[in-house]
Amino acid sequence: MSSAIEKFLTAVESAAILECDAWAQDCVLDATVPNWRFHRRGADAIRREYSRWFADPGHFEHLRRCPVEGGEVVQYLLSWTEQGVPHAAHHMHLLKVRDDHILSDTVLCGGRWTAALLAEMEAADE
């Protein structure tokens, strides 16, 4: 498995995205979020974007890594506390790697869920 992806996942959990050097300078982020899709180009732009997504330390409730040609598919449920309120997010990344740097990241994000919304979703599953 790629050390660049390891660096990225460690930075997500530790809220250390701004210090992370996992991305190639010409990396492209293709992000689909609730009701929107956007792109960021370049390592600095991706760090700025992800530093907002992963601003608080968290931990992976679930983490699955599947090797694919040229990279990995990474799926996780990340939980964290923000201003005293528990949150979680479910993401799936298709990460392409070149020369041990992330060359592209196609991410599907289900959104940021507060504890109240998580409880509502859990009740709906019953």
Secondary structure as UniProt FT lines:
FT   HELIX           3..14
FT   HELIX           17..19
FT   STRAND          23..33
FT   TURN            34..35
FT   STRAND          36..41
FT   HELIX           43..53
FT   STRAND          58..68
FT   TURN            69..70
FT   STRAND          71..82
FT   TURN            83..84
FT   STRAND          85..98
FT   TURN            99..100
FT   STRAND          101..114
FT   HELIX           115..125
//
